[in-house]
Each structure stands twice: as C-alpha cells, then as structure tokens.
Amino acid sequence: MDKVLLLPRLLVPVRPRSMVLEHMAVLIEGELIADVLPRSEAFARYPGASRIELPRHVLMPGLINMHTHSAMTLLRGYADDLNLQVWLNDHIWPVEKAFLSAEFVKDGARLAIAEMLRSGTTFFNDLYFYPEVTAEAAAEAGMRACIGLPVIDVPTIWAANENEYIDKGLALSASWQDEPLISIAMAPHAPYSVGNDALARVAELSAGRDMRVHMHVLESKWEIEESLRQHGKPTLQRLADAGLMNERLLAVHMTQLNGTDMKALSETGVNVIHCPESNLKLGNGICPVARLHEHNINIALGTDSAASNNNLDLLAESRTAALLAKGYSGDPCALNAFQALEMLTINAARALGETSRLGSVETGKLADLCAIQMDSLQTAPMYDVISHLVYAASSQQVTHVWVGGRMLLKDSQFLYMDVDDIIGRAGHWAERIKLENGMARRKYS
C-alpha cells in the first residue's frame, strides 16, 4: 500500500485542543492517517514514502457541513429577502413542485458537492428528495455524506404520504450499506410537517438501527405557536413523547429556546446544528450559542441550502457564528476561534457518532483533510493561525482536499470533477425555470 507524507508548514490537528504544531508530517496509508510525527522522524522512519510539500499551508481536518439541502443549490438567489413562511409556501415549494426530478437533484447535488469540496468540506449531512440520487453524486465525486431519508406530510413527486416516504427511503438505504462514503439518517422535515405516528415510527427506527435523526426544530416563533395550536404542547415535549430526544437527534436551527429547553437538551444529549447565516437571512432569530455552551450541549455548524444562505462556505459560517455569539451575548469571549473550529470538525463528528474516525488529525482516523494556503493579503501578517482561520481566511485559500486518503483537489484544481459541465447544467436549469415559471426580474424600492 502506497505511503504518502504530507508536509505542511503548520498542523492544526484539533485534538489535542488548541494545539498548533510546526515541522510535522502526516502519513497517509490507504484511507487512514497512519502516523503523525515530527518531520525529521518521518523521513527516517518512512524513507520510501512519497512526499507532498505544503510549505505555505495549514493542514487540518476536512470540514463537516451538518445541514444541507444540496440540490437546492440550483435555487440560489431564486427568492431572497422574504420571511420563512412566504419563502417556503409562495416560492420554494411551488418551484419544487414544478421542477423537482431526479435530474434536478443530480445537477444540484453535483454543483453543491463541487462548491463544498472547493472550500474544504469533506462531509455533508443532507436532507432532500431523491436521496439515492444525492448519494450517487457524492459517491461518484468521492465525497463523504450522510443522506437523510425525507419524511413529510405533504405529497410530492417522490412519495404520497408519510409511511410511503419512510418505506421508500428504507428500501433505498439498503442498497448503500456497503458504500463506505455513504451513511444514512432518518430526516423528518419538521415537527409542524410530520404527524405523531410518523415521528414515533422514526424514533423506533432510529433506536433499532442506531440511525441519526436530522430535523428542523424550533426554527421560528411561528413553530412554537403552531405546536401549541395543533398538539397542545411545546415542540420539545412532543419530540420527547415520540422518543426522539436523545443523542441521535440532530436538531437544526434551534433559535427559539428557553431555559426549560436548555435543561432538556443537556439532559438528553441532543445535538444542536447551528445555521447562523440562513437564520439571519430569513429573520428567524438567533441560536443562543453562548448559553448552550454553558449547558455543555454539543453544537455543530451547517450552512443550510444555497437557496437561503446563499453559499455553502463553512469557514465563512464559522466567522458569522463566532461574531454573532459575541454580539448576541454581549460577551466578546463567547465562542472563541478554536471553539468555532471545533464546531466544523470534532463537534460535528460527535453529532454523527463518528469521533473515532473523523474530526481531528490523529493516527488511525480517516484521512479526510484540507490544506489552506496562508500567504495571502488577507492573512498577512499571521500571529495566531487559529484566529486567522476563523476571522481572516477565505475559503478560496483552500488548495488541497483529501477524502479517505484520496486527493480530490490539488493546487485549487479538481482532479475528477468537470466544473465547466457542472456550471453549464446549473445555467440550463436557471434558464428553464425563468422561462417556464414566468419569473420576472425583481424590483427593489
């Protein structure tokens, strides 16, 4: 098996915490990190290994995007500056009803995967229709993904009712059990769009198969009111009654939390997936990250879809998360730079139940890595590399990406993806949607 030594200027392994190492080497053998050791020792111990010099770079774990709707990248900028219910009911759901297909999902997922890889993301946690198509796109690109099996009480081209969503998803998931890049989660859309019986069935499947449950939760004030109106109880109590409040739940957004909620999250081990830019853009509120940290609740980051963000840039998301936590809490020490990096890496791995394989640069873990070139105008001079990664660096400084030891991006160029074709297909969809949907140019006053 070939051995490859990566030789960065600096290594940010994430574990041990806050560590920045110089003159180090990372040995890749097959899909694993086989050794992490001083460079001089590496040359002596592995004289036959090939070498990749990264003299101006920081090497760190690949980033993990914990909430995406990857195919919706084709709707980037389609309906901006609107509140959530108007955005969904009057724009997004109608255009999906008109254009959703396996072809749409394939082209949108490929665009999202390319964008994410280019910015250092090596794993994404997805929730969308035609999950098998997104899985195929990820595996074809060599990217790691957790594919959500959607459940919603609205009939679509993909399924007619909640039980059909679940049955169809489970049947499809069986075909991916031997693909190492793909894992499967249950993905009920939201408490307000999934009934009690379906939530209970999802909880039973999650427990029996040790599957994560990926779900929008407490995204807006409207959801609180709707839960009380429909069910006579708060959202989290309803989820608890269904058996969903546990360490397998990936609760996305969580902008409407009170003290009782914090206690429940802490006691049950629920993971919070913070999507600051999407929440801000839709005006849905702010996840109280500083208070969640006080309760020792695990928090990871997601971008949400490019239709509501409008990018899939996790480095930018970490910067927004850190600044927002400080501004919202009034504490400049809230969510420091290293904590923000943890949300992109080891915290995400913990949420997925994958800390033994992902989230840090340690011997025996999967070689999911990214290298960021730091000799640029926006990162000069450099006193603190961790601070720079969050507050100064651009995703365009990512030059190399490996997933399972396989290099997918080299010197900022894709080795296996046809970017021109991907962009061309996106343009095709934009023209078709504008033409067939009668989309007029937006006027601003």
FISE-810013 format. One line per field, with one value per residue (C-alpha): residue number from 1; residue in three letters; z, y, x. Coordinates in Angstrom, 3 decimals. Layout:
N
pos NUM/... $
code ALA/... $
c3 Z/... $
c2 Y/... $
c1 X/... $
//
This chain:
445
pos 1/2/3/4/5/6/7/8/9/10/11/12/13/14/15/16/17/18/19/20/21/22/23/24/25/26/27/28/29/30/31/32/33/34/35/36/37/38/39/40/41/42/43/44/45/46/47/48/49/50/51/52/53/54/55/56/57/58/59/60/61/62/63/64/65/66/67/68/69/70/71/72/73/74/75/76/77/78/79/80/81/82/83/84/85/86/87/88/89/90/91/92/93/94/95/96/97/98/99/100/101/102/103/104/105/106/107/108/109/110/111/112/113/114/115/116/117/118/119/120/121/122/123/124/125/126/127/128/129/130/131/132/133/134/135/136/137/138/139/140/141/142/143/144/145/146/147/148/149/150/151/152/153/154/155/156/157/158/159/160/161/162/163/164/165/166/167/168/169/170/171/172/173/174/175/176/177/178/179/180/181/182/183/184/185/186/187/188/189/190/191/192/193/194/195/196/197/198/199/200/201/202/203/204/205/206/207/208/209/210/211/212/213/214/215/216/217/218/219/220/221/222/223/224/225/226/227/228/229/230/231/232/233/234/235/236/237/238/239/240/241/242/243/244/245/246/247/248/249/250/251/252/253/254/255/256/257/258/259/260/261/262/263/264/265/266/267/268/269/270/271/272/273/274/275/276/277/278/279/280/281/282/283/284/285/286/287/288/289/290/291/292/293/294/295/296/297/298/299/300/301/302/303/304/305/306/307/308/309/310/311/312/313/314/315/316/317/318/319/320/321/322/323/324/325/326/327/328/329/330/331/332/333/334/335/336/337/338/339/340/341/342/343/344/345/346/347/348/349/350/351/352/353/354/355/356/357/358/359/360/361/362/363/364/365/366/367/368/369/370/371/372/373/374/375/376/377/378/379/380/381/382/383/384/385/386/387/388/389/390/391/392/393/394/395/396/397/398/399/400/401/402/403/404/405/406/407/408/409/410/411/412/413/414/415/416/417/418/419/420/421/422/423/424/425/426/427/428/429/430/431/432/433/434/435/436/437/438/439/440/441/442/443/444/445 $
code MET/ASP/LYS/VAL/LEU/LEU/LEU/PRO/ARG/LEU/LEU/VAL/PRO/VAL/ARG/PRO/ARG/SER/MET/VAL/LEU/GLU/HIS/MET/ALA/VAL/LEU/ILE/GLU/GLY/GLU/LEU/ILE/ALA/ASP/VAL/LEU/PRO/ARG/SER/GLU/ALA/PHE/ALA/ARG/TYR/PRO/GLY/ALA/SER/ARG/ILE/GLU/LEU/PRO/ARG/HIS/VAL/LEU/MET/PRO/GLY/LEU/ILE/ASN/MET/HIS/THR/HIS/SER/ALA/MET/THR/LEU/LEU/ARG/GLY/TYR/ALA/ASP/ASP/LEU/ASN/LEU/GLN/VAL/TRP/LEU/ASN/ASP/HIS/ILE/TRP/PRO/VAL/GLU/LYS/ALA/PHE/LEU/SER/ALA/GLU/PHE/VAL/LYS/ASP/GLY/ALA/ARG/LEU/ALA/ILE/ALA/GLU/MET/LEU/ARG/SER/GLY/THR/THR/PHE/PHE/ASN/ASP/LEU/TYR/PHE/TYR/PRO/GLU/VAL/THR/ALA/GLU/ALA/ALA/ALA/GLU/ALA/GLY/MET/ARG/ALA/CYS/ILE/GLY/LEU/PRO/VAL/ILE/ASP/VAL/PRO/THR/ILE/TRP/ALA/ALA/ASN/GLU/ASN/GLU/TYR/ILE/ASP/LYS/GLY/LEU/ALA/LEU/SER/ALA/SER/TRP/GLN/ASP/GLU/PRO/LEU/ILE/SER/ILE/ALA/MET/ALA/PRO/HIS/ALA/PRO/TYR/SER/VAL/GLY/ASN/ASP/ALA/LEU/ALA/ARG/VAL/ALA/GLU/LEU/SER/ALA/GLY/ARG/ASP/MET/ARG/VAL/HIS/MET/HIS/VAL/LEU/GLU/SER/LYS/TRP/GLU/ILE/GLU/GLU/SER/LEU/ARG/GLN/HIS/GLY/LYS/PRO/THR/LEU/GLN/ARG/LEU/ALA/ASP/ALA/GLY/LEU/MET/ASN/GLU/ARG/LEU/LEU/ALA/VAL/HIS/MET/THR/GLN/LEU/ASN/GLY/THR/ASP/MET/LYS/ALA/LEU/SER/GLU/THR/GLY/VAL/ASN/VAL/ILE/HIS/CYS/PRO/GLU/SER/ASN/LEU/LYS/LEU/GLY/ASN/GLY/ILE/CYS/PRO/VAL/ALA/ARG/LEU/HIS/GLU/HIS/ASN/ILE/ASN/ILE/ALA/LEU/GLY/THR/ASP/SER/ALA/ALA/SER/ASN/ASN/ASN/LEU/ASP/LEU/LEU/ALA/GLU/SER/ARG/THR/ALA/ALA/LEU/LEU/ALA/LYS/GLY/TYR/SER/GLY/ASP/PRO/CYS/ALA/LEU/ASN/ALA/PHE/GLN/ALA/LEU/GLU/MET/LEU/THR/ILE/ASN/ALA/ALA/ARG/ALA/LEU/GLY/GLU/THR/SER/ARG/LEU/GLY/SER/VAL/GLU/THR/GLY/LYS/LEU/ALA/ASP/LEU/CYS/ALA/ILE/GLN/MET/ASP/SER/LEU/GLN/THR/ALA/PRO/MET/TYR/ASP/VAL/ILE/SER/HIS/LEU/VAL/TYR/ALA/ALA/SER/SER/GLN/GLN/VAL/THR/HIS/VAL/TRP/VAL/GLY/GLY/ARG/MET/LEU/LEU/LYS/ASP/SER/GLN/PHE/LEU/TYR/MET/ASP/VAL/ASP/ASP/ILE/ILE/GLY/ARG/ALA/GLY/HIS/TRP/ALA/GLU/ARG/ILE/LYS/LEU/GLU/ASN/GLY/MET/ALA/ARG/ARG/LYS/TYR/SER $
c3 0.000/-1.007/1.733/1.334/3.678/3.863/4.962/5.935/7.394/10.267/11.523/13.402/14.499/16.605/19.130/21.382/21.869/20.675/19.502/16.569/15.512/13.339/11.409/11.424/8.951/8.444/6.905/4.769/4.072/2.162/3.557/7.012/8.834/9.653/11.676/12.882/13.867/13.628/10.106/10.883/12.395/9.460/6.933/8.889/9.573/6.122/3.621/0.729/1.199/-1.453/-0.228/-0.763/0.331/1.658/2.647/2.906/4.249/7.321/7.305/9.291/9.321/6.473/7.378/8.078/6.935/9.259/7.456/3.704/1.080/-1.613/-4.684/-3.747/-4.896/-8.218/-6.466/-5.218/-5.245/-6.556/-3.749/-1.432/1.276/2.379/5.678/6.104/5.552/2.477/1.159/1.534/0.716/-2.081/-3.771/-2.868/-2.607/-5.809/-7.853/-6.417/-7.333/-10.893/-11.445/-8.880/-10.556/-10.312/-12.957/-10.948/-7.807/-9.631/-11.186/-7.988/-5.821/-8.151/-8.021/-4.214/-3.875/-6.067/-4.114/-0.789/-1.800/-3.187/0.218/2.297/3.174/3.023/4.560/4.274/6.086/3.604/3.698/0.401/-2.015/-4.255/-1.586/-3.675/-6.408/-3.950/-2.590/-6.103/-6.787/-3.555/-4.080/-7.700/-6.579/-3.793/-1.044/2.261/3.029/5.481/3.364/5.041/4.182/3.930/5.731/5.367/5.421/2.032/-1.107/-3.696/-6.832/-4.620/-2.200/-1.399/2.409/5.475/5.528/1.835/2.448/5.221/3.367/0.161/1.997/3.920/0.742/-0.932/2.061/1.865/-1.464/0.165/3.199/1.576/0.312/2.827/1.809/2.479/5.750/6.237/8.606/9.109/8.085/9.151/7.821/10.969/13.896/12.240/8.995/10.375/12.343/15.696/14.295/11.777/14.460/16.665/13.769/13.006/16.669/16.671/13.503/14.824/18.042/16.368/13.642/15.514/12.875/13.318/13.016/11.030/11.588/11.546/15.101/16.675/13.610/14.085/16.558/14.299/15.042/18.806/18.262/15.749/18.118/20.868/18.445/16.782/19.676/22.894/23.964/23.286/20.429/22.531/24.788/21.700/20.446/23.871/23.877/20.473/21.798/19.762/22.482/22.632/21.348/17.880/17.238/15.074/15.886/13.229/13.828/17.446/17.512/19.896/23.075/26.683/29.959/30.200/26.689/27.554/30.516/28.377/25.691/28.245/29.998/26.815/24.775/21.765/19.248/18.067/14.447/14.162/10.795/11.596/8.105/6.967/10.231/9.908/6.260/6.914/10.067/12.172/15.278/16.777/18.319/21.832/21.386/24.494/26.733/25.014/25.787/29.427/29.460/27.799/24.764/21.620/18.774/15.167/12.125/8.905/6.018/5.179/1.454/-1.021/-1.579/1.888/2.657/-0.337/-0.226/1.262/2.736/6.204/7.001/6.439/8.524/11.423/11.297/11.361/14.210/16.342/15.751/16.275/19.567/20.850/19.708/20.918/24.353/24.834/25.731/23.409/24.833/23.774/21.102/20.569/17.329/18.413/19.602/16.194/14.507/16.784/15.545/11.990/12.887/16.113/17.336/14.006/14.266/17.754/16.476/13.841/16.349/14.407/16.780/16.429/12.664/11.906/13.154/14.031/12.630/14.705/13.951/12.965/11.796/8.234/6.096/5.447/5.296/3.807/3.282/3.359/1.866/4.313/2.492/1.110/1.566/3.905/6.177/6.479/8.959/10.950/14.725/15.568/12.927/14.615/14.867/11.207/10.057/11.529/11.292/8.256/5.887/2.770/1.506/-1.779/0.017/0.256/-2.220/-1.400/-0.190/0.622/1.442/2.709/1.598/-1.984/-3.210/-4.830/-5.063/-5.917/-6.213/-6.246/-9.234/-9.258/-10.226/-11.093/-11.470/-14.681/-13.340/-16.731/-17.215/-13.685/-14.156/-17.591/-16.202/-13.469/-16.110/-18.072/-15.049/-14.356/-17.912/-17.850/-14.506/-15.587/-18.885/-17.724/-14.358/-15.756/-13.334/-13.667/-12.742/-9.114/-8.494/-5.395/-3.919 $
c2 0.000/3.406/5.702/9.480/12.069/15.425/18.133/21.319/24.487/24.228/21.498/22.219/18.714/19.909/17.225/17.918/21.090/24.451/22.869/24.303/22.186/23.069/20.863/17.940/15.203/13.336/9.886/8.663/4.949/3.843/5.651/6.249/8.596/6.077/8.379/11.949/12.736/15.258/15.691/14.543/11.320/10.761/10.930/8.356/6.043/6.182/6.737/5.244/7.330/9.885/13.474/16.356/19.645/22.255/24.987/27.862/25.920/24.950/21.313/20.491/18.056/18.286/20.395/18.798/20.582/19.350/20.717/20.934/20.584/20.150/20.036/23.401/24.996/25.300/27.783/30.059/33.602/32.496/34.068/36.329/38.852/37.076/35.581/31.808/31.023/33.267/31.947/28.316/28.490/31.055/30.434/27.387/24.714/25.828/25.810/22.421/21.095/22.290/21.182/18.557/15.445/13.042/15.108/18.319/16.663/15.194/18.500/20.454/17.957/17.946/21.743/21.709/18.987/20.892/24.108/22.350/20.460/23.656/25.287/22.439/20.485/16.719/15.540/16.849/15.891/16.195/16.320/16.337/14.380/11.652/10.855/7.999/10.482/12.668/9.549/8.572/12.064/12.085/8.614/9.430/12.578/10.715/12.815/11.571/12.161/11.282/11.037/11.822/9.835/12.571/12.338/14.994/15.013/16.749/14.579/15.162/13.515/11.350/9.969/10.378/10.086/9.744/5.951/5.817/8.254/6.027/2.726/4.037/5.530/2.341/0.261/2.587/2.736/-0.989/-0.505/1.860/-0.177/-1.365/2.070/3.431/7.048/6.993/6.754/7.071/9.109/9.497/13.016/14.125/17.651/19.446/18.898/21.009/18.996/15.433/13.704/11.947/8.399/9.100/10.703/7.623/5.329/7.420/7.205/3.425/3.011/5.353/3.347/-0.054/0.788/3.363/5.981/9.728/11.823/15.023/17.533/21.251/22.147/25.463/27.450/30.275/31.739/30.518/26.911/27.421/28.754/26.028/23.239/24.577/25.071/21.655/19.475/21.416/21.013/22.606/21.259/19.600/17.929/16.472/15.170/13.684/11.933/10.445/9.131/11.461/13.469/11.674/11.809/10.633/13.778/16.459/19.422/22.084/25.850/25.979/29.742/29.720/28.171/28.921/27.809/24.684/23.703/24.139/21.798/19.187/19.331/18.986/16.038/14.107/14.704/16.228/17.832/21.374/22.223/25.983/27.685/31.363/32.871/31.217/32.133/35.752/35.991/34.633/36.724/33.663/34.590/33.653/30.392/31.236/29.556/31.013/29.674/26.284/26.095/26.862/23.803/21.609/20.981/19.801/22.341/21.848/24.091/23.836/26.205/25.217/25.391/27.841/28.955/30.518/31.290/31.825/29.792/26.579/28.150/26.706/28.952/31.973/30.291/29.846/33.523/34.542/32.113/33.475/37.129/36.543/34.719/37.657/40.287/38.428/37.602/40.871/38.826/39.182/35.944/33.925/31.295/31.865/30.950/27.453/26.663/27.763/25.360/22.571/23.141/22.468/19.344/17.329/18.556/17.553/14.151/13.771/14.648/11.926/9.395/9.340/10.744/7.551/8.124/11.827/15.372/15.539/14.687/11.648/8.287/5.716/8.197/8.577/10.804/13.459/16.583/20.045/22.369/26.145/28.426/31.271/33.571/35.925/39.577/38.893/36.599/38.645/39.064/35.947/35.987/33.336/30.752/29.546/33.110/33.675/30.538/31.835/35.624/36.270/33.314/32.845/29.509/30.386/29.802/26.070/24.391/20.660/18.271/14.562/12.223/8.797/9.448/10.195/13.655/15.358/18.922/19.758/23.293/24.568/22.375/19.487/16.185/14.329/16.773/18.595/22.083/23.559/20.914/21.422/25.188/24.698/22.393/24.937/27.623/25.339/24.968/28.709/29.471/26.771/27.922/31.559/30.692/28.117/29.684/33.172/34.618/38.392/40.490/41.521/45.247/46.914/50.107 $
c1 0.000/1.378/2.564/2.304/3.828/2.061/4.488/2.639/4.122/1.629/-0.686/-3.931/-4.961/-7.981/-7.108/-5.234/-7.292/-5.941/-2.692/-0.708/2.266/5.256/7.699/5.275/4.429/1.167/1.462/-1.431/-1.610/-4.666/-7.685/-6.205/-3.880/-1.166/1.105/1.503/5.072/7.917/9.197/12.752/11.467/9.131/11.969/13.948/11.023/9.404/12.231/10.263/7.131/6.249/6.119/3.726/5.249/2.834/5.302/2.813/-0.129/-2.077/-3.204/-6.334/-9.259/-11.721/-14.738/-18.124/-21.303/-24.020/-27.078/-27.573/-30.246/-27.622/-29.871/-31.376/-28.132/-29.976/-32.305/-29.523/-30.919/-34.317/-36.390/-34.400/-35.352/-38.542/-39.717/-39.668/-43.342/-43.646/-40.324/-41.449/-45.157/-45.170/-41.816/-39.720/-42.400/-44.185/-40.969/-40.039/-43.488/-42.973/-39.370/-38.366/-36.977/-34.067/-32.268/-32.778/-31.392/-28.405/-27.349/-27.970/-26.107/-23.090/-22.951/-23.151/-20.524/-18.070/-18.664/-18.176/-15.045/-13.541/-13.967/-12.504/-15.654/-15.213/-18.513/-22.068/-25.265/-28.131/-31.926/-33.804/-35.956/-34.472/-31.856/-30.491/-29.522/-27.609/-25.900/-24.842/-23.488/-21.482/-20.034/-19.168/-17.326/-15.520/-17.114/-18.441/-22.147/-24.875/-28.009/-31.318/-34.426/-37.100/-40.414/-43.135/-46.933/-47.115/-47.441/-44.712/-43.480/-41.255/-43.902/-47.592/-47.700/-45.501/-45.400/-44.527/-41.660/-40.324/-40.805/-39.300/-36.336/-35.608/-35.750/-33.271/-30.947/-30.283/-28.516/-25.974/-24.980/-21.723/-20.611/-18.032/-18.572/-22.331/-24.245/-27.997/-30.180/-33.889/-34.917/-38.396/-38.782/-40.015/-42.371/-45.083/-44.944/-44.792/-47.548/-47.279/-47.471/-44.695/-42.492/-42.945/-42.038/-38.942/-37.891/-38.347/-36.267/-33.591/-33.233/-33.380/-30.859/-28.762/-29.598/-29.303/-32.474/-31.892/-34.705/-35.546/-36.558/-37.638/-36.663/-39.185/-41.690/-44.475/-43.446/-43.944/-47.456/-48.289/-47.213/-49.452/-52.329/-52.065/-50.947/-51.442/-47.836/-44.415/-42.305/-39.608/-42.181/-43.828/-40.490/-39.783/-43.165/-42.307/-38.976/-36.760/-34.995/-31.639/-28.059/-29.154/-31.211/-29.586/-31.829/-31.291/-31.682/-32.971/-33.428/-36.416/-35.024/-35.924/-34.370/-36.514/-35.461/-31.772/-32.122/-33.895/-31.212/-28.435/-30.066/-30.863/-27.692/-29.472/-27.090/-27.781/-26.956/-26.433/-27.064/-26.388/-26.370/-29.602/-31.330/-30.221/-31.240/-34.727/-35.096/-35.883/-33.932/-30.598/-29.489/-28.152/-24.786/-23.119/-25.901/-25.796/-22.069/-22.827/-25.098/-22.419/-24.624/-22.844/-23.102/-22.058/-22.416/-24.390/-24.848/-28.435/-29.172/-27.713/-31.315/-31.362/-27.720/-26.598/-23.390/-22.014/-18.876/-18.213/-15.248/-17.492/-20.195/-17.766/-16.852/-20.517/-21.219/-18.386/-19.236/-22.956/-22.393/-20.337/-22.816/-25.904/-24.482/-22.611/-19.539/-16.501/-15.119/-18.154/-17.394/-13.693/-11.935/-10.944/-14.469/-15.734/-13.281/-14.449/-17.994/-16.774/-14.825/-14.834/-18.251/-19.764/-18.092/-19.557/-23.031/-22.675/-21.321/-18.030/-15.384/-13.322/-12.990/-13.465/-12.983/-9.291/-5.854/-4.928/-3.349/-5.944/-8.574/-9.766/-7.558/-10.211/-8.062/-7.789/-4.832/-5.231/-2.590/-1.983/0.470/-2.188/-3.019/-5.940/-3.925/-0.729/0.832/-0.053/0.268/-2.329/-3.201/-6.401/-7.676/-6.800/-8.628/-11.892/-11.632/-9.419/-9.002/-11.111/-12.345/-10.645/-7.345/-8.153/-5.808/-5.837/-8.531/-8.355/-11.247/-10.268/-6.696/-7.733/-6.751/-9.743/-8.408/-4.800/-3.423/-7.030/-7.929/-10.389/-8.835/-12.043/-14.953/-15.864/-16.573/-17.488/-20.159/-21.499/-21.798/-23.330/-26.016/-26.820/-27.249/-29.554/-31.846/-31.864/-32.946/-35.613/-37.041/-37.093/-38.766/-41.324/-42.074/-42.634/-40.086/-39.881/-36.880/-37.161/-37.764/-36.358/-37.724 $
//
